[in-house]
Amino acid sequence: MKIVLLFFMFISSLLCSTLEKPKQQYKASGGVTDLVVQDDSLYVATQASCIDVFDLKSAQKLKVIKLPKIEDFMHRNINSKVYSVDVLGDKIVLLSQANRGFRRVHIYENENLELIISSKEELYISEVRFLDTKTLLFGLLSSELISYDIDRQKINWRVQVSHSKFSDLVLNEQKDEIIVADESGDLKRVSAKDGSLIETLSGENLDNVFQVDYKHGIIATAGQDRRVVVYDVENFLAYYKQAPFLIYSVGVSPNGKRVAYASDEENNVEVFEVKSKKVLGKFTGNKMTLTKILFLNEKEFLVASDAKIVNRYIINKE
């Protein structure tokens, strides 16, 4: 019995020694909800009523974009959680918590913070992205998509994509396709031009999809059913890898050749090759539930969590 116990302790220590630690860290103002990289800057959405802007190379904090605090039900001033951030050119769009549980949208440009959508609109927006410099895409908790004209302050189109609760959305590189994930486990491919349905991807995730990513024709999901599903939409292929715990976050590398996902209850991240399914490494050092995995290139990626730290990793194994 002692020999068996010693054997498992040896194997465990061996596995632990293969865990890769972060090569760099970015210290945010609060728990991190979203990440965007443009040029050499990292934009970090936080739960502390602000966006932190970092120099990507040095990890030095360059700027803090602060949002007005809100009132809770006890009429106390509290921080407004920033749910998502996106950057296009000189514009930054921020989705945050508003009064009475609704959401608000600001655009930051030329040191000016402009309110685009207020709590008076009574919209439960879950995610916002730029379609172009004049158009925003809203994903609502009701699984509706809205294309919104910034200058005219009017809706271009509004569609009901699903009758299941919204989870996540992602745009392809050309910003002409939207992938929508919800609690049904199905994915919807939608045209960004008019909101029309292109196709439904189903049968792989059996439950809620927490997150989805889409790069170079490869879609990957993070599932409540402990499945990370990979769809190759150009070659009509799909498969899944099973994990021992709920998968909260997933990311696809820029050329679609690699996937990273939250692989266990210790918040470690596993990276594998899409075609061969070969595991390239397991990465540790995240203290809380993961909220975002973002590849910088084919060898480096960022991991954010409910903690105030964003970790940067390098894939050494080929």
Beta strands, then each sheet from edge to edge (+ up, - down):
strand 1: 19-20
strand 2: 24-27
strand 3: 32-38
strand 4: 41-46
strand 5: 50-55
strand 6: 61-66
strand 7: 70-71
strand 8: 77-78
strand 9: 82-88
strand 10: 91-97
strand 11: 103-109
strand 12: 112-117
strand 13: 125-132
strand 14: 135-140
strand 15: 144-149
strand 16: 154-160
strand 17: 166-171
strand 18: 177-182
strand 19: 187-191
strand 20: 197-201
strand 21: 209-215
strand 22: 218-223
strand 23: 227-232
strand 24: 237-242
strand 25: 250-252
strand 26: 258-262
strand 27: 269-273
strand 28: 279-283
strand 29: 290-295
strand 30: 300-305
strand 31: 309-314
sheet 1: 1+ 28+ 27- 26+ 25-
sheet 2: 2+ 31- 30+ 29-
sheet 3: 3+ 4- 5+ 6-
sheet 4: 7+ 8-
sheet 5: 9+ 10- 11+ 12-
sheet 6: 13+ 14- 15+ 16-
sheet 7: 17+ 18- 19+ 20-
sheet 8: 21+ 22- 23+ 24-
end
